[in-house]
Every structure is written in structure tokens, then in C-alpha cells.
């Protein structure tokens, strides 16, 4: 075996090296959900949320139905807690750490007056094409005329650049935000009741 072939074989044999599609080293996704939802240690919960969000952005997170339900309940609790000024900052950071994993609970938050404002603010920070499409789909499925105006209001306010507070989260600059608004949001607003 040549030195180069030996080095290649060694890289494939070592955990965390070699193929890009390997699961990341460290706790499993299920263990991270358990740490996030059950740990009494704030730093451990923050690390778990950040790791889950990083994995979601990388497209490597895989949650069981039970994990997804536990995570959604945890995020929904944080969204409700954001109604209190003392808890708003922590809720905002949790959502931004989890990033797209918080999306289902945020979309549900649009349906309740007490969670609407926080959900809109966080969806604006998380927004990309997929987030906007999810809001549009929810608005189109809406049967309550009172809520219809709230969906329109949420979408019409999604202008300008975003700047998440958690490092290494995707951001929209002014140019990309403008393109998304012109090409996706404005046409959607014209079709909503």
C-alpha cells in the first residue's frame, strides 16, 4: 500500500473524518433533544439547541416523531413565555439557536393573539424562500377573515435585511431581501383574500 492510499484509508476509518455525509460526532439528535428539553443546566440546554440548529442548517438532523413532538412543545412553551418581557430575550435566542427546527411552532404561533407578534418577528429573522412559502400556504388555508389580515400584515412587513443575534445563522442582505419581497411576497399578497 502506498503512503497516499494508506492515508486515505486511515481518513475513512477514523470517526468524524472522510465522507461529508456522515453524522456529526457527539451526542445523537435524540440525546440533544433530551438535553434541551430536560436538562437543568442552562449552558447545556443552549449547547444542545445550537448543535441541533447547526445540524438542521447542514441538513443532517434526523428527529423521531417523539423527538419532534418534544421539541415543538418546548419551542411553543418558549414562544408563550416571550409574552413576558423577562423571558423574551431567552425565547428569542432559543429560536435563533434552533433556527428552522423552530419553524413549526412559530407557524402555529401565528394563530394565537398572545404569540402572534413574537412569531412574526422571529419568522422575519428566519425568512427565506421556504419560510415565506410556508406562511403563504398557511394564509391560503386560513378560513378566518380576521386572521387573514394578520397574515397579510406579517408578510407585508418582511422587508429589509435581517441580522440574527446567534452567530453562524443565515442572513438576508438588503439585495436578497428586496428580491425575495418583489418575487415572492408581493405576488403572494395579491392572491391572498
FIKOLZA-1660 file (N, C-alpha, C; in steps of 0.1 Angstrom, whole numbers, plus 5000, padded with zeros to 4 digits):
% residues 193
   i   px   py   pz ch aa at
   1 5009 4988 5000  A  X  N
   1 5000 5000 5000  A  X CA
   1 5009 5012 5000  A  X  C
   2 5006 5022 4991  A  X  N
   2 5014 5034 4991  A  X CA
   2 5010 5043 5003  A  X  C
   3 5019 5052 5005  A  X  N
   3 5016 5061 5016  A  X CA
   3 5003 5069 5014  A  X  C
   4 5001 5074 5002  A  X  N
   4 4989 5081 4999  A  X CA
   4 4976 5073 5001  A  X  C
   5 4976 5060 4996  A  X  N
   5 4965 5051 4998  A  X CA
   5 4963 5048 5012  A  X  C
   6 4973 5046 5020  A  X  N
   6 4972 5043 5034  A  X CA
   6 4966 5055 5042  A  X  C
   7 4970 5067 5038  A  X  N
   7 4964 5079 5044  A  X CA
   7 4950 5080 5041  A  X  C
   8 4946 5078 5029  A  X  N
   8 4932 5078 5025  A  X CA
   8 4923 5068 5033  A  X  C
   9 4929 5056 5034  A  X  N
   9 4922 5045 5041  A  X CA
   9 4920 5049 5056  A  X  C
  10 4930 5055 5062  A  X  N
  10 4930 5059 5076  A  X CA
  10 4919 5070 5078  A  X  C
  11 4919 5080 5069  A  X  N
  11 4909 5090 5070  A  X CA
  11 4894 5085 5070  A  X  C
  12 4892 5075 5061  A  X  N
  12 4879 5069 5061  A  X CA
  12 4876 5061 5073  A  X  C
  13 4886 5055 5079  A  X  N
  13 4884 5047 5091  A  X CA
  13 4882 5055 5104  A  X  C
  14 4887 5067 5105  A  X  N
  14 4886 5075 5117  A  X CA
  14 4872 5081 5118  A  X  C
  15 4866 5081 5130  A  X  N
  15 4853 5088 5131  A  X CA
  15 4854 5103 5129  A  X  C
  16 4844 5109 5122  A  X  N
  16 4844 5123 5120  A  X CA
  16 4853 5128 5109  A  X  C
  17 4859 5119 5102  A  X  N
  17 4866 5123 5090  A  X CA
  17 4862 5115 5078  A  X  C
  18 4866 5119 5066  A  X  N
  18 4862 5111 5054  A  X CA
  18 4850 5117 5048  A  X  C
  19 4840 5110 5047  A  X  N
  19 4828 5113 5039  A  X CA
  19 4820 5125 5045  A  X  C
  20 4815 5134 5037  A  X  N
  20 4808 5146 5042  A  X CA
  20 4794 5143 5047  A  X  C
  21 4789 5131 5042  A  X  N
  21 4775 5128 5046  A  X CA
  21 4774 5120 5059  A  X  C
  22 4785 5119 5066  A  X  N
  22 4785 5112 5079  A  X CA
  22 4778 5120 5089  A  X  C
  23 4772 5114 5099  A  X  N
  23 4765 5121 5110  A  X CA
  23 4777 5128 5118  A  X  C
  24 4774 5139 5124  A  X  N
  24 4784 5146 5132  A  X CA
  24 4787 5138 5145  A  X  C
  25 4800 5140 5149  A  X  N
  25 4804 5133 5162  A  X CA
  25 4797 5140 5173  A  X  C
  26 4796 5133 5184  A  X  N
  26 4789 5139 5196  A  X CA
  26 4776 5132 5199  A  X  C
  27 4768 5139 5207  A  X  N
  27 4755 5133 5211  A  X CA
  27 4746 5131 5198  A  X  C
  28 4738 5121 5199  A  X  N
  28 4728 5119 5188  A  X CA
  28 4718 5130 5189  A  X  C
  29 4710 5132 5178  A  X  N
  29 4699 5142 5177  A  X CA
  29 4689 5140 5189  A  X  C
  30 4686 5127 5191  A  X  N
  30 4676 5124 5202  A  X CA
  30 4682 5128 5216  A  X  C
  31 4695 5126 5218  A  X  N
  31 4701 5130 5230  A  X CA
  31 4701 5145 5232  A  X  C
  32 4704 5152 5221  A  X  N
  32 4704 5167 5221  A  X CA
  32 4690 5172 5225  A  X  C
  33 4679 5166 5219  A  X  N
  33 4666 5170 5222  A  X CA
  33 4663 5167 5237  A  X  C
  34 4667 5156 5242  A  X  N
  34 4666 5153 5257  A  X CA
  34 4673 5163 5265  A  X  C
  35 4685 5167 5261  A  X  N
  35 4693 5177 5269  A  X CA
  35 4686 5191 5268  A  X  C
  36 4681 5194 5257  A  X  N
  36 4674 5207 5255  A  X CA
  36 4661 5208 5264  A  X  C
  37 4653 5197 5263  A  X  N
  37 4640 5198 5270  A  X CA
  37 4640 5193 5284  A  X  C
  38 4651 5187 5289  A  X  N
  38 4651 5182 5302  A  X CA
  38 4662 5186 5311  A  X  C
  39 4673 5192 5306  A  X  N
  39 4684 5195 5315  A  X CA
  39 4681 5207 5324  A  X  C
  40 4686 5206 5336  A  X  N
  40 4685 5218 5345  A  X CA
  40 4696 5228 5343  A  X  C
  41 4706 5224 5335  A  X  N
  41 4718 5232 5332  A  X CA
  41 4715 5241 5320  A  X  C
  42 4714 5254 5322  A  X  N
  42 4711 5264 5311  A  X CA
  42 4722 5263 5300  A  X  C
  43 4735 5262 5304  A  X  N
  43 4745 5261 5294  A  X CA
  43 4744 5249 5285  A  X  C
  44 4740 5238 5291  A  X  N
  44 4738 5225 5284  A  X CA
  44 4726 5226 5274  A  X  C
  45 4716 5233 5279  A  X  N
  45 4704 5235 5270  A  X CA
  45 4708 5244 5258  A  X  C
  46 4716 5254 5261  A  X  N
  46 4720 5263 5250  A  X CA
  46 4729 5256 5240  A  X  C
  47 4738 5248 5245  A  X  N
  47 4747 5240 5236  A  X CA
  47 4739 5230 5227  A  X  C
  48 4729 5224 5234  A  X  N
  48 4721 5214 5227  A  X CA
  48 4712 5221 5216  A  X  C
  49 4706 5232 5219  A  X  N
  49 4699 5239 5209  A  X CA
  49 4707 5244 5197  A  X  C
  50 4719 5249 5200  A  X  N
  50 4728 5254 5190  A  X CA
  50 4733 5242 5181  A  X  C
  51 4736 5231 5187  A  X  N
  51 4740 5219 5179  A  X CA
  51 4729 5214 5170  A  X  C
  52 4717 5213 5176  A  X  N
  52 4705 5209 5167  A  X CA
  52 4703 5219 5156  A  X  C
  53 4704 5232 5158  A  X  N
  53 4702 5242 5148  A  X CA
  53 4713 5241 5137  A  X  C
  54 4726 5239 5142  A  X  N
  54 4737 5237 5132  A  X CA
  54 4734 5225 5123  A  X  C
  55 4730 5214 5129  A  X  N
  55 4727 5202 5122  A  X CA
  55 4715 5204 5112  A  X  C
  56 4705 5212 5116  A  X  N
  56 4694 5214 5107  A  X CA
  56 4699 5223 5095  A  X  C
  57 4707 5232 5098  A  X  N
  57 4712 5241 5087  A  X CA
  57 4721 5232 5077  A  X  C
  58 4729 5223 5083  A  X  N
  58 4737 5214 5075  A  X CA
  58 4729 5203 5068  A  X  C
  59 4716 5201 5072  A  X  N
  59 4708 5191 5066  A  X CA
  59 4710 5177 5072  A  X  C
  60 4716 5176 5083  A  X  N
  60 4720 5163 5089  A  X CA
  60 4711 5159 5101  A  X  C
  61 4702 5167 5105  A  X  N
  61 4694 5164 5117  A  X CA
  61 4683 5154 5113  A  X  C
  62 4681 5144 5121  A  X  N
  62 4670 5134 5119  A  X CA
  62 4663 5132 5133  A  X  C
  63 4651 5136 5133  A  X  N
  63 4643 5135 5146  A  X CA
  63 4632 5125 5144  A  X  C
  64 4630 5117 5155  A  X  N
  64 4619 5108 5155  A  X CA
  64 4606 5116 5157  A  X  C
  65 4595 5110 5156  A  X  N
  65 4582 5117 5158  A  X CA
  65 4582 5121 5173  A  X  C
  66 4586 5113 5182  A  X  N
  66 4586 5116 5196  A  X CA
  66 4595 5128 5199  A  X  C
  67 4607 5128 5193  A  X  N
  67 4617 5140 5194  A  X CA
  67 4611 5152 5189  A  X  C
  68 4604 5151 5177  A  X  N
  68 4598 5163 5170  A  X CA
  68 4587 5169 5179  A  X  C
  69 4579 5160 5185  A  X  N
  69 4568 5165 5193  A  X CA
  69 4574 5172 5206  A  X  C
  70 4584 5166 5212  A  X  N
  70 4590 5172 5224  A  X CA
  70 4596 5185 5221  A  X  C
  71 4603 5186 5209  A  X  N
  71 4609 5199 5205  A  X CA
  71 4599 5209 5202  A  X  C
  72 4588 5206 5195  A  X  N
  72 4577 5215 5192  A  X CA
  72 4571 5220 5205  A  X  C
  73 4568 5211 5215  A  X  N
  73 4563 5216 5228  A  X CA
  73 4572 5226 5235  A  X  C
  74 4585 5222 5235  A  X  N
  74 4595 5231 5241  A  X CA
  74 4595 5245 5235  A  X  C
  75 4595 5245 5222  A  X  N
  75 4595 5258 5215  A  X CA
  75 4582 5266 5217  A  X  C
  76 4571 5259 5216  A  X  N
  76 4558 5265 5219  A  X CA
  76 4558 5271 5233  A  X  C
  77 4563 5264 5243  A  X  N
  77 4564 5270 5256  A  X CA
  77 4572 5283 5256  A  X  C
  78 4583 5282 5249  A  X  N
  78 4592 5294 5249  A  X CA
  78 4585 5306 5242  A  X  C
  79 4578 5303 5231  A  X  N
  79 4570 5313 5224  A  X CA
  79 4560 5320 5233  A  X  C
  80 4553 5311 5241  A  X  N
  80 4543 5317 5250  A  X CA
  80 4550 5325 5261  A  X  C
  81 4562 5320 5266  A  X  N
  81 4569 5327 5276  A  X CA
  81 4574 5341 5272  A  X  C
  82 4576 5342 5258  A  X  N
  82 4581 5355 5253  A  X CA
  82 4571 5367 5255  A  X  C
  83 4559 5364 5259  A  X  N
  83 4549 5374 5262  A  X CA
  83 4554 5382 5275  A  X  C
  84 4562 5376 5283  A  X  N
  84 4567 5383 5295  A  X CA
  84 4581 5389 5291  A  X  C
  85 4582 5402 5294  A  X  N
  85 4595 5408 5290  A  X CA
  85 4607 5402 5295  A  X  C
  86 4607 5396 5307  A  X  N
  86 4618 5390 5313  A  X CA
  86 4623 5377 5306  A  X  C
  87 4613 5371 5299  A  X  N
  87 4616 5358 5292  A  X CA
  87 4618 5360 5277  A  X  C
  88 4615 5372 5272  A  X  N
  88 4616 5374 5257  A  X CA
  88 4630 5372 5251  A  X  C
  89 4640 5377 5258  A  X  N
  89 4653 5375 5252  A  X CA
  89 4657 5361 5251  A  X  C
  90 4655 5353 5262  A  X  N
  90 4658 5339 5262  A  X CA
  90 4651 5331 5251  A  X  C
  91 4638 5334 5250  A  X  N
  91 4630 5328 5239  A  X CA
  91 4635 5331 5225  A  X  C
  92 4639 5343 5223  A  X  N
  92 4644 5348 5210  A  X CA
  92 4657 5340 5207  A  X  C
  93 4666 5339 5217  A  X  N
  93 4679 5332 5215  A  X CA
  93 4676 5317 5212  A  X  C
  94 4667 5311 5219  A  X  N
  94 4664 5297 5217  A  X CA
  94 4659 5295 5203  A  X  C
  95 4650 5303 5198  A  X  N
  95 4645 5302 5184  A  X CA
  95 4657 5303 5174  A  X  C
  96 4665 5313 5176  A  X  N
  96 4676 5315 5167  A  X CA
  96 4687 5304 5168  A  X  C
  97 4689 5298 5179  A  X  N
  97 4698 5287 5180  A  X CA
  97 4692 5275 5172  A  X  C
  98 4679 5272 5174  A  X  N
  98 4673 5261 5168  A  X CA
  98 4671 5263 5153  A  X  C
  99 4670 5276 5149  A  X  N
  99 4668 5280 5135  A  X CA
  99 4655 5273 5129  A  X  C
 100 4657 5266 5118  A  X  N
 100 4645 5261 5111  A  X CA
 100 4637 5250 5119  A  X  C
 101 4644 5245 5129  A  X  N
 101 4637 5235 5137  A  X CA
 101 4626 5241 5145  A  X  C
 102 4626 5255 5147  A  X  N
 102 4616 5262 5154  A  X CA
 102 4604 5266 5145  A  X  C
 103 4606 5264 5132  A  X  N
 103 4595 5268 5123  A  X CA
 103 4581 5263 5125  A  X  C
 104 4579 5250 5128  A  X  N
 104 4565 5245 5130  A  X CA
 104 4558 5253 5142  A  X  C
 105 4565 5254 5153  A  X  N
 105 4559 5261 5164  A  X CA
 105 4557 5276 5162  A  X  C
 106 4566 5282 5154  A  X  N
 106 4564 5296 5150  A  X CA
 106 4552 5298 5141  A  X  C
 107 4550 5289 5132  A  X  N
 107 4539 5290 5123  A  X CA
 107 4526 5288 5131  A  X  C
 108 4526 5279 5140  A  X  N
 108 4514 5277 5149  A  X CA
 108 4512 5289 5158  A  X  C
 109 4523 5296 5161  A  X  N
 109 4521 5308 5169  A  X CA
 109 4514 5320 5162  A  X  C
 110 4514 5319 5149  A  X  N
 110 4506 5329 5141  A  X CA
 110 4491 5328 5144  A  X  C
 111 4486 5317 5149  A  X  N
 111 4472 5315 5151  A  X CA
 111 4467 5320 5164  A  X  C
 112 4476 5325 5173  A  X  N
 112 4471 5330 5186  A  X CA
 112 4476 5344 5188  A  X  C
 113 4466 5352 5193  A  X  N
 113 4470 5366 5195  A  X CA
 113 4481 5368 5205  A  X  C
 114 4482 5360 5215  A  X  N
 114 4493 5362 5225  A  X CA
 114 4507 5358 5220  A  X  C
 115 4508 5350 5209  A  X  N
 115 4521 5346 5204  A  X CA
 115 4523 5352 5190  A  X  C
 116 4513 5359 5184  A  X  N
 116 4514 5363 5170  A  X CA
 116 4526 5373 5168  A  X  C
 117 4528 5383 5176  A  X  N
 117 4538 5393 5174  A  X CA
 117 4552 5387 5175  A  X  C
 118 4555 5379 5185  A  X  N
 118 4568 5372 5187  A  X CA
 118 4570 5363 5175  A  X  C
 119 4560 5355 5171  A  X  N
 119 4562 5346 5160  A  X CA
 119 4565 5353 5147  A  X  C
 120 4558 5364 5144  A  X  N
 120 4561 5372 5132  A  X CA
 120 4576 5377 5132  A  X  C
 121 4580 5383 5144  A  X  N
 121 4593 5388 5145  A  X CA
 121 4604 5377 5142  A  X  C
 122 4602 5366 5148  A  X  N
 122 4612 5355 5146  A  X CA
 122 4611 5349 5132  A  X  C
 123 4599 5348 5126  A  X  N
 123 4598 5343 5112  A  X CA
 123 4605 5353 5103  A  X  C
 124 4604 5366 5106  A  X  N
 124 4611 5376 5097  A  X CA
 124 4626 5374 5098  A  X  C
 125 4631 5371 5109  A  X  N
 125 4646 5368 5111  A  X CA
 125 4650 5355 5103  A  X  C
 126 4641 5345 5104  A  X  N
 126 4644 5332 5098  A  X CA
 126 4641 5332 5083  A  X  C
 127 4634 5342 5078  A  X  N
 127 4628 5341 5065  A  X CA
 127 4638 5338 5054  A  X  C
 128 4634 5329 5046  A  X  N
 128 4640 5326 5033  A  X CA
 128 4628 5322 5024  A  X  C
 129 4631 5317 5012  A  X  N
 129 4621 5313 5003  A  X CA
 129 4611 5303 5009  A  X  C
 130 4617 5293 5016  A  X  N
 130 4608 5282 5022  A  X CA
 130 4600 5288 5033  A  X  C
 131 4605 5296 5041  A  X  N
 131 4597 5302 5053  A  X CA
 131 4586 5310 5047  A  X  C
 132 4588 5319 5037  A  X  N
 132 4578 5327 5031  A  X CA
 132 4567 5318 5025  A  X  C
 133 4571 5308 5018  A  X  N
 133 4562 5298 5012  A  X CA
 133 4553 5291 5022  A  X  C
 134 4559 5288 5034  A  X  N
 134 4551 5282 5045  A  X CA
 134 4541 5291 5050  A  X  C
 135 4544 5304 5052  A  X  N
 135 4535 5314 5057  A  X CA
 135 4524 5316 5047  A  X  C
 136 4527 5317 5034  A  X  N
 136 4517 5319 5023  A  X CA
 136 4508 5307 5023  A  X  C
 137 4513 5295 5024  A  X  N
 137 4504 5283 5024  A  X CA
 137 4495 5283 5036  A  X  C
 138 4500 5287 5047  A  X  N
 138 4491 5288 5059  A  X CA
 138 4481 5299 5057  A  X  C
 139 4484 5310 5051  A  X  N
 139 4475 5321 5049  A  X CA
 139 4464 5317 5039  A  X  C
 140 4468 5309 5029  A  X  N
 140 4459 5305 5019  A  X CA
 140 4449 5294 5024  A  X  C
 141 4453 5287 5034  A  X  N
 141 4445 5277 5040  A  X CA
 141 4436 5283 5051  A  X  C
 142 4439 5295 5055  A  X  N
 142 4431 5302 5066  A  X CA
 142 4417 5304 5062  A  X  C
 143 4407 5301 5071  A  X  N
 143 4393 5303 5068  A  X CA
 143 4387 5315 5077  A  X  C
 144 4395 5320 5086  A  X  N
 144 4391 5331 5095  A  X CA
 144 4394 5344 5089  A  X  C
 145 4384 5352 5085  A  X  N
 145 4387 5365 5078  A  X CA
 145 4395 5374 5087  A  X  C
 146 4394 5374 5101  A  X  N
 146 4401 5382 5110  A  X CA
 146 4416 5379 5109  A  X  C
 147 4419 5366 5108  A  X  N
 147 4433 5362 5108  A  X CA
 147 4439 5365 5094  A  X  C
 148 4431 5365 5084  A  X  N
 148 4436 5368 5070  A  X CA
 148 4444 5381 5070  A  X  C
 149 4439 5391 5076  A  X  N
 149 4446 5404 5077  A  X CA
 149 4459 5403 5084  A  X  C
 150 4459 5395 5094  A  X  N
 150 4472 5393 5102  A  X CA
 150 4482 5386 5093  A  X  C
 151 4478 5377 5085  A  X  N
 151 4488 5370 5076  A  X CA
 151 4494 5380 5066  A  X  C
 152 4484 5388 5061  A  X  N
 152 4489 5399 5051  A  X CA
 152 4498 5408 5058  A  X  C
 153 4495 5412 5070  A  X  N
 153 4504 5422 5078  A  X CA
 153 4517 5416 5080  A  X  C
 154 4518 5403 5084  A  X  N
 154 4531 5396 5086  A  X CA
 154 4539 5396 5074  A  X  C
 155 4533 5392 5063  A  X  N
 155 4541 5391 5050  A  X CA
 155 4545 5405 5045  A  X  C
 156 4536 5415 5046  A  X  N
 156 4540 5428 5041  A  X CA
 156 4551 5435 5049  A  X  C
 157 4553 5431 5061  A  X  N
 157 4564 5436 5070  A  X CA
 157 4577 5429 5068  A  X  C
 158 4578 5420 5059  A  X  N
 158 4591 5412 5057  A  X CA
 158 4599 5419 5047  A  X  C
 159 4604 5431 5050  A  X  N
 159 4613 5438 5041  A  X CA
 159 4626 5440 5048  A  X  C
 160 4636 5443 5041  A  X  N
 160 4649 5447 5046  A  X CA
 160 4657 5435 5051  A  X  C
 161 4670 5438 5054  A  X  N
 161 4680 5428 5058  A  X CA
 161 4676 5423 5072  A  X  C
 162 4681 5411 5075  A  X  N
 162 4680 5406 5088  A  X CA
 162 4694 5403 5094  A  X  C
 163 4694 5404 5107  A  X  N
 163 4707 5401 5114  A  X CA
 163 4704 5393 5127  A  X  C
 164 4705 5380 5126  A  X  N
 164 4703 5372 5138  A  X CA
 164 4713 5375 5148  A  X  C
 165 4709 5373 5161  A  X  N
 165 4718 5375 5172  A  X CA
 165 4728 5363 5175  A  X  C
 166 4724 5352 5170  A  X  N
 166 4732 5340 5172  A  X CA
 166 4742 5338 5160  A  X  C
 167 4755 5337 5163  A  X  N
 167 4764 5336 5152  A  X CA
 167 4762 5324 5143  A  X  C
 168 4767 5325 5131  A  X  N
 168 4766 5314 5121  A  X CA
 168 4752 5310 5117  A  X  C
 169 4743 5320 5116  A  X  N
 169 4730 5317 5111  A  X CA
 169 4728 5325 5098  A  X  C
 170 4721 5319 5088  A  X  N
 170 4720 5326 5075  A  X CA
 170 4713 5339 5077  A  X  C
 171 4718 5349 5069  A  X  N
 171 4712 5362 5069  A  X CA
 171 4708 5367 5055  A  X  C
 172 4699 5376 5055  A  X  N
 172 4695 5382 5042  A  X CA
 172 4701 5396 5042  A  X  C
 173 4708 5399 5031  A  X  N
 173 4712 5413 5029  A  X CA
 173 4701 5421 5023  A  X  C
 174 4703 5434 5021  A  X  N
 174 4692 5442 5015  A  X CA
 174 4688 5438 5001  A  X  C
 175 4698 5434 4993  A  X  N
 175 4695 5430 4979  A  X CA
 175 4687 5417 4979  A  X  C
 176 4691 5407 4987  A  X  N
 176 4684 5394 4987  A  X CA
 176 4670 5396 4993  A  X  C
 177 4669 5404 5004  A  X  N
 177 4656 5407 5010  A  X CA
 177 4647 5414 5000  A  X  C
 178 4652 5423 4992  A  X  N
 178 4644 5430 4982  A  X CA
 178 4639 5421 4971  A  X  C
 179 4648 5412 4967  A  X  N
 179 4644 5402 4957  A  X CA
 179 4633 5393 4962  A  X  C
 180 4635 5388 4974  A  X  N
 180 4625 5379 4980  A  X CA
 180 4612 5386 4981  A  X  C
 181 4612 5398 4985  A  X  N
 181 4599 5406 4986  A  X CA
 181 4592 5408 4973  A  X  C
 182 4600 5412 4963  A  X  N
 182 4594 5415 4950  A  X CA
 182 4590 5402 4943  A  X  C
 183 4598 5392 4943  A  X  N
 183 4595 5380 4935  A  X CA
 183 4586 5370 4942  A  X  C
 184 4585 5370 4956  A  X  N
 184 4577 5360 4963  A  X CA
 184 4566 5366 4971  A  X  C
 185 4569 5376 4979  A  X  N
 185 4559 5381 4988  A  X CA
 185 4549 5390 4981  A  X  C
 186 4553 5399 4973  A  X  N
 186 4543 5408 4966  A  X CA
 186 4533 5400 4958  A  X  C
 187 4538 5390 4950  A  X  N
 187 4528 5382 4942  A  X CA
 187 4519 5374 4951  A  X  C
 188 4524 5370 4962  A  X  N
 188 4515 5362 4972  A  X CA
 188 4505 5371 4978  A  X  C
 189 4509 5383 4981  A  X  N
 189 4499 5393 4987  A  X CA
 189 4488 5396 4978  A  X  C
 190 4490 5396 4965  A  X  N
 190 4480 5398 4955  A  X CA
 190 4470 5387 4954  A  X  C
 191 4474 5375 4958  A  X  N
 191 4464 5364 4958  A  X CA
 191 4457 5361 4970  A  X  C
 192 4462 5367 4982  A  X  N
 192 4455 5364 4994  A  X CA
 192 4442 5371 4996  A  X  C
 193 4432 5365 5003  A  X  N
 193 4419 5372 5005  A  X CA
 193 4421 5384 5014  A  X  C
% end
